[in-house]
């Protein structure tokens, strides 16, 4: 549900009731979404998608590591290479 800032200010308690009942309200300013109101106890998007089976949690908590070839190293300073490329 979307609501303009002015409407939200004028009827805040009504919109909070919508959120309290499980709804989600997107606040717009001149037609552009600027905020989202949701209940404090509501699950995050990631949690909801996980529960629905649409996404899965990673196997490990660490960052993935690149394997195979080593990282290329520059023979000269990168600033010199950029200066040459810009000429």
N, C-alpha and C positions, 0 to 999 in steps of 0.2 A: 504494500500500500504506500502511496506517496502523499506527502502533505507539504504545502508551502510553509515557509517560516512564519508568515503572518497568521496563517490559520492555526499553526501549532501553538503560537503564543496566545491566541484568543481562546483556544479550547484545549489547553494542555492536559487537564484532568481527563478529558474524553480520550485523547490519544494515548495517555498512560494506561488507561483501562484496556485499550486494544492490545498494547504490549503486554500487560499483566495477564491477559487471557491467552497469551501464546503467539500473538501476531508480531509482525515486524514492520516497522514504519521507516520509510526513507524520507528524510527531510530535504526539500529542494529550495534553492534560492534562485529565483528568476528562471525556473525550469531546469536548473543544473543540480544534480544530487550532491549534497555536501555532508550528510551524516546519516547514520542508521541507528535506530533505536530498537533494542531487543531486550528481552527479559534477562535479568542477572543470572538466573539459573539455566538459561538456554545453552545448549551445546554449541561449540564452535563449528564452523563450516567443515573443517577437517574431521572432527569427531563424527558429525552427521554423515559425511560421505563414507567414512570408514565403517560405520554401523550399517549403511546401505550396501556395503560391499563394492562400492565404485572405486575406491582407492585402498591401497594397503600400506601399512606402516613399513619403514625400511627394516631390513634384516639386522643391521647393526647401527649403533648410534653414531659411529665415527664417520668422518668424511671419506668418500671413495678416493683411492690413490691411483694415479696413473701408473701403468706398468709398461714395460717394453723399453723403448728407446729413451735415452736421457734427454734432458732439456737442452735445446740448442743454445750455445753461448756466442756472443758477439765478439769479434776480434778487436773492434774499436768501440769507443763510447757511442751509445745510441744517439746522443745529441748530435754528434758529427754526421751520423748516417741520415738523420732527419734533415739536417741543414742541406746536405747534398741532394736529397730527394726533392726538396722544395725549390731548388734552383732550376 
